Amino acid sequence: MNKLFKGFLFIASCISVMHVTAQKKTIDQKVDSVLRLMTLEEKIGQMNQYNDDWTATGPVTLDSDKAGQVRKGQLGSLLNCVGVDRTRSWQNIAMESRLKIPLLFGQDIIHGYKTTFPIPLAEACSWDMDAIELSARISATEASASGINWTFAPMVDIARDPRWGRVMEGAGEDPYLGSMIARARVKGFQGNKLGDLNSLMACAKHFAAYGAAIGGRDYNSVDMSDRLLWEVYLPPFKAAVDAGAGTFMNSFNDLNGVPATGNSYLQRDILKGKWNFKGFVVSDWGSVGEMINHGNVKDGYEAALSAVTAGCDMDMESRNFKNHLAQLVKDKKVPMTLVDDAVRRILRKKFELGLFDDPFRFCNKERETQALNNPEHPLASRSVAEKSIVLLKNENHLLPLSKNTKTIAFIGPLVKALKQNKGFWDVEVPGVDSNFIVSQWEGLQNKVGAGTTLLYAKGCEIEGTNKDGFAEAVAIAKQADVVILSIGERRDMSGEAKSRSNIGIPGVQEDLLKELLATGKPVVVLINAGRPLVFEYTVEHAPAILYTWWLGSESGNSIADVLFGDYNPSAKLVMSFPRSTGQIPIYYSHFNTGRPARSDDNHNYNSSYNDLSIYPRYEFGYGLSYSTFLYSNLQLDRKQMKPGGSIDVSLSVTNLGKYDGEEIVQLYLRDRVGSVVRPVLELKDFSKIKLKVGETKVIHFKIDTEKLSFYNQKMQWVAEPGDFDIMIGASSKDIRLKDEFKLVK
Ligand code: NOJ
């Protein structure tokens, strides 16, 4: 027997022993038994992720020999590789490698796979944790049946600057709501447990503070105090860890001068240290190498050293781990224990996902066909979409429209749009028509009866100055009883690298509105966008406005449901909408300052713009319903509490309108005097309730010490004795009930 063959037999027997005793061993023992067999090159291989050749979501590194590297066991994961056939063919190659370590397939499953759901920012406006969890669950069911095991979601970055294109991907400006949504999304993606066939491993991103890019310019630097970081930007990440997120992604930005990818404070001290995170951290696309551009490291060798030392376990696309890590180990710059720790974390997830038991378990054609054609998925998407549409204005109860309306003119560049309405992160699923969507036009056709005539004109393009289509639009408006105008952004105007300095409605779309209003016909405006836009003309002149975002596969049906009152809108904004781009950043939980702005718009020596109201156009928590709700009878079971104690808060809400509906009742607190300044109000709880016409419900909230706590000057998490205001509102501005209480020693 030659040496090589003996070696092969030894490895083969180790692996089979590994499989035979697999059941009895803990995952950590299994991981160790694989690790012991691995060469340094194979270990480093596990720490690399490459892009497949299907689609690219970043600048591609040309590499002619990916398959060869997989065969040699030099690759741990691929991204942008979707579908049973494609993932199976790559996994087959991995099975030709010496140790047969299965590949992980990662993908941006951000708001759906085949069935698309509203963009995350829209969906967050539902404040409906069950709906949010359900959309992630369905996305996971479809994607995991299509060979994928890992999603780069949820994005839990707090975002307060709508110029930043990626606001569309998160849950808005508030850390409390953002944390709840982070939890719901992680639970939804991962299901009961990793390893279930329909579970997709989650990835909380981008760690950390990526949403605070200066000026809203994507990839820009972030400079912030530790208090802001801990109180506002980190809580959703902590919530993701607590919910069991399997992985984290670091971020492109530097934080106070240190790139997040090479930031030990973030990844080692906080995430893997204080929070005891047991999963692994993947870099963002190329971010290891980009530390050279940041000017924080000299070359790829230093970049790999910095990233690995700081706790980044897997290099997405940059090739710096591949090219330099072995040398760094040989040079004793990177101890083997560090490499082993990273590889252990990655292998552990592969075991938890069941990939060692069956590398092809997510590659079942029959399951893929079934999951992608499940008739319940579009229904769920429609329901989540309805809950995401925000009614911003409804003068004289123009909405809902009567189903007996004789003639409706449906106008605008987005009426018949298909892919345009799917939102930025729509996945190209093999074999699925990328125009798979119910357009707004189709949705309206599905809704109205034979007695209604629908007229259509495009009117104009989304961008540009051409007004040639106006005449036709005006002509059909004149024939109609009501006009619906659908305007907004292109779907790729919000998203990664889609920052805009001017967030107005593009092109001549608002000019078209002006002409339509001049006909004297009632005009309902639908605004389709991936971010809060500025649309002052529309706000001032249009009688009814629905913010319809990007709603996904069932856009048209869900919009029609809301237009005709089959669904009574309930969504509330999760980001403040500015009146002008110059008003950014604007968010509700600001400080009072020493010279507070005055609500009467007197700007004399106070903290406000002389040429603008102090209020946003639409505030955080704002959103109308076809019903009106009365808030009454606020009661606190006690007016004083001690640390560790609690106060029960109750109130009644009554539906005074003509429609059954849902209301999102919000509880805000203000700590009047703090050893560090506290925000003017902070969301600390909410309740979404359903009320039939005339129905009253009593809601209870519990205030405990945690809700009163913040980081003091020594960065200790404390609740300081003193007076607190409690405010119950239909939005952060529309406070309906108030009281106060004391925290005593
Ligand atoms: C870069 C983005 O920042 C990140 O969110 C995404 O997951 C990766 N590209 C992969 O597409």
Residues whose N, C-alpha, C, O or C-beta is under 5 A from the ligand:
A	BS01	NOJ	T57 G58 D108 F152 D284 W285
